[in-house]
Amino acid sequence: MNILISTDSFPPQIIGSSYACYNLALGLAKKDHKVSVICPSDKYYSYQDKIDGILIFRISSIPIPYIKNIRFSLFPLNIPKIIKNISPDIIHIQHPFFIGQKTLTYAKKFKIPIVTTNHLLPETFLMFIPKMGSSVISKILNPSWKFVIKFCNKCNFVTAPTETAVELLKMHGLKVKYQAVSNGIDTDRFRPRGKNKNLIEKFHIPDLPIVLYTGRISEEKQIHTLIQAIPEILKKVNCHFVICGDGPVRAQLENMVLDLKIKDKVSFLGFLTEKDLPFIYNLADVYVMPSICELQSITTLEALASALPVVACNKYALKELVLDGKNGFLFKPADTNDLSEKITKILLDEELRERMKKESLKIVKKHSLENTIKQYEEIYLNLINFKNYST
């Protein structure tokens, strides 16, 4: 098939959905499909690129104020010409923003079937806007959902990464055909293996049980809940906490660590290289995802594929990856006591920990990238072969 993926987020932008888009494009290209991507440029001008067999059209973009490494293309005027030249069999739109909107308009004009994937939870997106209080967010939440649903209902087929994500779309008015399709995880790249001594030396990781968080360091991830739980955990277990990633609240969290007098027990590693990232999971004993806004959580998938027990917030889709009592525990949102108890329980019980590791590997099997690619191939073929789709 000749497949065009249109996205408002793509590497080198560092955000979960950008890597989901890249993994999808790469997986399809490896299956000998012709894959092209339209995405924001990492520069102020447009240019063409080719990576791993994927033809990439990077559209001139500007940075989003206050948000590191995130850019958007405000006037993607060259999209009609790109679509016409590629003449794709199908178009897969990943976001309903500037590039997505322009792509949708011309996909319908050229009568090309359209799949869209919703990665967006409005609560998360609104937290990208600085100095916006919860009362303001609540007032514009419903219009934000209407914006998402309006876009989805103009497409021929809609996917979302979990059943939870699909149910949210249906609840807010989704009318077109849909299917839950996992973002997928490369289980060759993320897998159980021995501890990497070079990584231990590079980041001065102590020889103690390790509690790990990876991902964006922003408000909705609620990492402060984890940090506030640390003093209670340390009363019962001598362990160390590793936080990987970067974001707008990192400085605030580092100050919190200083105020709690636990600086020697917490390491902030910043963004890891593509080479180092898979190995950081192999140093950990427990993975924690305290976020309140996850439609799936790619980093939690990475942790499961690396055979880690996970303690996750009982909110939205995390309960689909963390089965309470089986491969980890769910804790009440913002409840530091509940979180500390559950992390401590896993750290103190080696038999429980080993059992949970095995369960994580069982659960992640259905989320393999290979399985995700197969599902999208079927969706694409069905739309291409069905001549009477609505445009």
C-alpha positions as CSV (number, residue, x, y, z in Angstrom):
1,M,0.0,0.0,0.0
2,N,1.0,3.6,-0.5
3,I,0.4,5.1,3.0
4,L,0.6,8.8,4.1
5,I,0.8,9.5,7.8
6,S,0.0,13.1,8.8
7,T,1.0,14.2,12.3
8,D,1.5,17.4,14.3
9,S,4.2,15.6,16.4
10,F,7.1,13.5,15.1
11,P,10.7,12.9,16.3
12,P,12.9,14.7,17.1
13,Q,10.0,16.2,19.1
14,I,9.9,14.4,22.4
15,I,6.4,13.4,23.3
16,G,4.7,10.0,23.5
17,S,2.5,10.3,20.4
18,S,5.5,11.3,18.2
19,Y,7.2,8.0,19.0
20,A,4.0,6.1,18.4
21,C,3.8,7.7,14.9
22,Y,7.4,6.9,14.2
23,N,7.1,3.3,15.3
24,L,4.0,2.9,13.1
25,A,5.7,4.4,10.1
26,L,8.8,2.3,10.6
27,G,6.8,-0.9,11.2
28,L,4.8,-0.4,8.0
29,A,7.9,0.5,6.0
30,K,9.5,-2.8,7.1
31,K,6.5,-4.6,5.7
32,D,7.4,-3.2,2.3
33,H,4.6,-0.6,2.2
34,K,5.5,2.8,0.7
35,V,5.3,5.2,3.7
36,S,5.4,9.0,3.7
37,V,5.0,11.3,6.7
38,I,3.9,15.0,6.8
39,C,5.0,16.6,10.1
40,P,6.3,19.8,11.6
41,S,9.9,20.7,10.8
42,D,12.4,20.9,13.5
43,K,13.5,24.2,11.9
44,Y,11.8,27.4,10.7
45,Y,11.7,26.2,7.1
46,S,10.3,23.2,5.2
47,Y,12.5,20.4,3.9
48,Q,12.4,16.8,2.8
49,D,14.0,14.0,4.7
50,K,14.4,10.2,4.5
51,I,14.9,8.0,7.5
52,D,14.7,4.2,7.7
53,G,12.9,4.0,4.4
54,I,10.3,6.6,5.4
55,L,9.9,9.7,3.2
56,I,9.4,12.7,5.5
57,F,8.0,16.1,4.5
58,R,8.9,18.4,7.3
59,I,6.7,21.6,7.2
60,S,8.1,24.9,8.5
61,S,7.3,25.4,12.1
62,I,7.7,27.6,15.2
63,P,8.3,26.6,18.8
64,I,5.5,26.5,21.3
65,P,6.3,29.1,24.0
66,Y,7.3,27.7,27.4
67,I,7.3,24.1,26.1
68,K,10.7,22.7,25.4
69,N,11.2,20.7,22.1
70,I,7.6,21.1,20.9
71,R,6.9,22.9,17.7
72,F,3.8,23.4,15.5
73,S,3.2,24.3,11.8
74,L,0.8,27.3,11.8
75,F,0.5,27.6,8.0
76,P,1.1,24.2,6.3
77,L,0.3,25.5,2.8
78,N,2.2,22.9,0.9
79,I,0.1,20.0,2.1
80,P,-2.2,19.9,-1.0
81,K,0.8,19.6,-3.4
82,I,2.4,16.9,-1.2
83,I,-0.8,14.8,-1.2
84,K,-1.3,15.2,-4.9
85,N,2.3,14.2,-5.7
86,I,2.3,11.2,-3.4
87,S,-1.2,10.1,-4.4
88,P,-1.6,7.8,-1.4
89,D,-4.1,4.8,-1.2
90,I,-4.9,5.9,2.3
91,I,-4.1,8.7,4.8
92,H,-3.7,8.2,8.5
93,I,-4.0,11.4,10.5
94,Q,-2.6,11.4,14.0
95,H,-3.6,14.8,15.4
96,P,-6.5,17.2,14.8
97,F,-4.3,20.4,14.7
98,F,-2.9,22.5,11.9
99,I,-1.3,19.8,9.8
100,G,-4.1,17.4,10.6
101,Q,-6.9,19.8,9.7
102,K,-5.3,20.8,6.3
103,T,-4.6,17.1,5.5
104,L,-8.3,16.2,6.3
105,T,-9.6,19.0,4.0
106,Y,-7.6,17.8,1.0
107,A,-7.9,14.1,1.6
108,K,-11.7,14.6,1.3
109,K,-11.2,16.8,-1.7
110,F,-9.1,14.1,-3.4
111,K,-11.5,11.3,-2.2
112,I,-8.8,9.4,-0.3
113,P,-10.0,7.3,2.6
114,I,-9.0,8.7,6.0
115,V,-8.1,6.9,9.3
116,T,-7.5,9.1,12.4
117,T,-6.0,8.0,15.7
118,N,-6.9,10.0,18.8
119,H,-3.9,10.4,21.1
120,L,-5.5,13.5,22.7
121,L,-7.0,13.7,26.1
122,P,-8.1,17.4,26.4
123,E,-7.1,17.5,30.1
124,T,-3.5,16.8,29.1
125,F,-3.4,19.2,26.2
126,L,-4.7,22.1,28.3
127,M,-1.9,21.6,30.8
128,F,0.5,22.7,28.0
129,I,-0.9,26.2,28.4
130,P,0.9,27.9,31.2
131,K,-0.8,29.6,34.2
132,M,-4.1,28.1,33.5
133,G,-6.0,27.2,36.7
134,S,-8.2,24.2,37.2
135,S,-11.3,26.4,37.1
136,V,-10.4,27.8,33.7
137,I,-9.6,24.3,32.4
138,S,-13.0,23.0,33.5
139,K,-14.8,25.7,31.5
140,I,-13.1,24.9,28.2
141,L,-12.9,21.1,28.6
142,N,-16.3,20.5,27.0
143,P,-15.5,22.7,23.9
144,S,-12.2,20.9,23.6
145,W,-13.9,17.5,23.5
146,K,-16.3,18.9,20.9
147,F,-13.3,20.0,18.8
148,V,-11.8,16.4,19.0
149,I,-15.1,14.7,18.2
150,K,-16.0,17.0,15.3
151,F,-12.6,16.2,13.7
152,C,-13.0,12.4,14.3
153,N,-16.5,12.3,12.9
154,K,-15.3,13.8,9.6
155,C,-13.0,10.8,9.1
156,N,-13.9,7.3,7.7
157,F,-12.5,5.3,10.6
158,V,-11.2,6.2,14.1
159,T,-8.8,4.4,16.4
160,A,-7.6,5.0,19.9
161,P,-4.9,3.1,21.8
162,T,-7.1,1.5,24.5
163,E,-10.7,0.5,25.2
164,T,-10.8,3.3,27.8
165,A,-9.8,5.8,25.1
166,V,-12.5,4.5,22.7
167,E,-15.2,4.7,25.4
168,L,-14.3,8.3,26.1
169,L,-14.8,9.2,22.4
170,K,-18.1,7.4,22.3
171,M,-19.3,9.1,25.4
172,H,-18.6,12.5,23.9
173,G,-20.3,11.8,20.6
174,L,-18.2,9.6,18.2
175,K,-20.4,8.5,15.3
176,V,-18.1,6.8,12.8
177,K,-16.6,3.2,12.9
178,Y,-13.9,2.7,15.5
179,Q,-11.4,0.2,16.9
180,A,-9.0,0.1,19.9
181,V,-5.5,-0.4,18.6
182,S,-2.5,-0.3,20.9
183,N,0.3,2.1,20.2
184,G,2.4,-1.0,20.4
185,I,5.9,-1.6,21.8
186,D,9.1,-3.0,20.2
187,T,9.7,-6.1,22.4
188,D,13.1,-6.6,20.8
189,R,14.3,-3.2,21.9
190,F,12.6,-3.2,25.3
191,R,13.1,-6.6,27.0
192,P,14.5,-8.2,30.2
193,R,18.4,-8.2,30.2
194,G,21.2,-7.8,32.6
195,K,22.2,-4.5,34.3
196,N,24.2,-2.2,32.2
197,K,27.4,-1.3,34.2
198,N,28.3,1.6,31.9
199,L,24.9,3.2,32.6
200,I,25.4,2.7,36.4
201,E,28.8,4.4,36.3
202,K,27.6,7.1,33.9
203,F,24.8,8.3,36.2
204,H,26.3,7.2,39.5
205,I,23.4,4.9,40.3
206,P,23.8,3.4,43.8
207,D,23.7,-0.4,44.5
208,L,20.2,-0.2,46.0
209,P,16.7,-1.2,45.0
210,I,15.6,1.3,42.3
211,V,12.2,2.9,41.8
212,L,11.9,4.4,38.3
213,Y,9.9,7.0,36.5
214,T,10.4,7.9,32.8
215,G,8.6,10.4,30.6
216,R,7.7,14.0,30.4
217,I,8.1,16.0,33.6
218,S,4.9,18.1,33.4
219,E,2.0,18.9,35.7
220,E,-0.4,16.1,34.6
221,K,2.2,13.4,35.2
222,Q,1.8,14.2,39.0
223,I,5.4,13.3,39.8
224,H,5.1,15.4,42.9
225,T,2.9,12.7,44.3
226,L,5.8,10.2,44.0
227,I,8.3,12.6,45.5
228,Q,6.0,13.4,48.4
229,A,5.7,9.6,49.1
230,I,9.5,9.1,49.2
231,P,10.1,10.0,52.9
232,E,7.5,7.4,54.0
233,I,9.0,4.7,51.7
234,L,12.5,5.4,53.0
235,K,11.4,4.7,56.6
236,K,10.9,1.1,55.6
237,V,13.2,0.5,52.6
238,N,16.7,1.8,51.8
239,C,16.2,2.5,48.1
240,H,16.9,5.0,45.4
241,F,14.6,6.9,43.0
242,V,15.5,7.6,39.4
243,I,13.5,10.2,37.4
244,C,14.2,10.3,33.6
245,G,13.0,13.0,31.3
246,D,12.5,16.7,31.3
247,G,9.7,19.3,31.2
248,P,8.3,22.5,32.6
249,V,8.0,21.4,36.3
250,R,11.4,19.8,36.7
251,A,13.0,22.7,38.6
252,Q,10.0,22.8,40.9
253,L,10.3,19.1,41.6
254,E,14.1,19.4,42.2
255,N,13.3,22.1,44.8
256,M,10.8,19.8,46.4
257,V,13.4,17.1,46.8
258,L,15.7,19.7,48.5
259,D,13.0,20.8,50.8
260,L,12.3,17.2,51.8
261,K,16.0,16.6,52.5
262,I,16.1,13.6,50.2
263,K,18.5,14.9,47.5
264,D,20.9,11.9,48.0
265,K,18.0,9.5,47.4
266,V,16.8,11.0,44.1
267,S,18.5,11.2,40.7
268,F,17.2,13.4,37.9
269,L,18.8,12.1,34.7
270,G,17.1,14.4,32.1
271,F,16.4,13.0,28.6
272,L,18.2,9.8,27.8
273,T,19.7,8.9,24.4
274,E,17.8,6.4,22.3
275,K,20.7,4.0,23.0
276,D,20.5,4.4,26.8
277,L,16.7,4.4,27.3
278,P,16.0,0.7,27.0
279,F,18.7,-0.2,29.5
280,I,17.5,2.2,32.2
281,Y,14.5,-0.1,32.8
282,N,16.8,-3.0,33.4
283,L,18.3,-1.2,36.4
284,A,15.0,-0.8,38.1
285,D,13.0,-3.0,40.6
286,V,9.7,-1.1,40.4
287,Y,8.3,1.3,37.8
288,V,5.9,4.1,38.9
289,M,3.4,6.0,36.7
290,P,1.6,8.6,38.8
291,S,0.0,10.4,35.9
292,I,-3.8,11.2,35.9
293,C,-4.1,11.7,32.2
294,E,-3.1,8.6,30.2
295,L,-4.9,7.2,27.2
296,Q,-2.4,4.4,27.3
297,S,1.2,5.3,28.4
298,I,4.0,4.3,26.1
299,T,6.6,4.4,28.9
300,T,4.4,2.0,31.0
301,L,4.4,-0.4,28.0
302,E,8.2,-0.1,27.9
303,A,8.3,-1.0,31.6
304,L,6.1,-4.0,31.1
305,A,8.2,-5.2,28.2
306,S,11.2,-4.9,30.4
307,A,9.6,-7.2,33.0
308,L,8.9,-4.6,35.7
309,P,6.2,-4.6,38.3
310,V,4.3,-1.3,38.0
311,V,2.6,1.0,40.5
312,A,0.2,3.2,38.6
313,C,-2.5,5.8,39.3
314,N,-6.0,4.3,39.1
315,K,-7.2,6.8,36.5
316,Y,-8.2,6.5,32.8
317,A,-6.5,3.8,30.8
318,L,-3.6,2.7,33.2
319,K,-5.9,0.0,34.6
320,E,-5.7,-1.8,31.2
321,L,-1.9,-2.2,31.6
322,V,-1.7,-2.6,35.3
323,L,-3.9,-5.4,36.7
324,D,-4.2,-4.7,40.4
325,G,-2.4,-7.4,42.4
326,K,-1.2,-9.2,39.3
327,N,1.6,-7.3,37.6
328,G,1.6,-4.4,40.0
329,F,-0.8,-2.2,42.0
330,L,-3.1,0.7,41.3
331,F,-3.2,3.6,43.8
332,K,-5.8,6.3,44.4
333,P,-5.0,9.6,42.6
334,A,-2.9,12.0,44.6
335,D,-2.9,9.6,47.6
336,T,0.8,9.6,48.7
337,N,0.1,7.1,51.6
338,D,-1.5,4.6,49.2
339,L,1.3,5.1,46.8
340,S,4.1,4.6,49.4
341,E,2.4,1.5,50.8
342,K,2.2,-0.2,47.4
343,I,5.8,0.6,46.3
344,T,7.0,-0.6,49.7
345,K,5.1,-3.8,49.5
346,I,6.7,-4.7,46.2
347,L,10.2,-3.7,47.3
348,L,10.0,-5.8,50.5
349,D,8.6,-9.0,48.9
350,E,11.0,-10.6,46.4
351,E,8.6,-13.5,45.7
352,L,5.8,-11.0,44.9
353,R,8.1,-9.0,42.7
354,E,9.2,-12.0,40.7
355,R,5.6,-13.1,40.2
356,M,4.6,-9.6,39.0
357,K,7.6,-9.5,36.5
358,K,6.3,-12.6,34.8
359,E,2.8,-11.2,34.6
360,S,4.0,-8.0,33.1
361,L,5.6,-10.0,30.3
362,K,2.4,-11.9,29.7
363,I,0.3,-8.7,29.6
364,V,2.6,-6.9,27.2
365,K,2.5,-9.7,24.5
366,K,-0.8,-8.4,23.0
367,H,0.8,-4.9,22.7
368,S,3.6,-6.0,20.5
369,L,4.3,-3.6,17.6
370,E,4.0,-6.5,15.2
371,N,0.4,-7.0,16.3
372,T,-0.3,-3.3,16.0
373,I,1.0,-3.2,12.4
374,K,-1.2,-6.2,11.5
375,Q,-4.3,-4.5,12.8
376,Y,-3.6,-1.3,10.9
377,E,-2.9,-3.2,7.7
378,E,-6.4,-4.8,8.0
379,I,-8.1,-1.5,8.7
380,Y,-6.3,0.2,5.7
381,L,-7.2,-2.6,3.3
382,N,-10.8,-2.7,4.3
383,L,-11.1,1.0,3.7
384,I,-9.3,0.9,0.4
385,N,-11.4,-2.0,-0.9
386,F,-14.7,-0.6,0.3
387,K,-15.5,1.7,-2.5
388,N,-18.6,3.3,-1.0
389,Y,-16.9,4.9,2.0
390,S,-18.3,8.3,3.0
391,T,-16.1,11.3,2.0
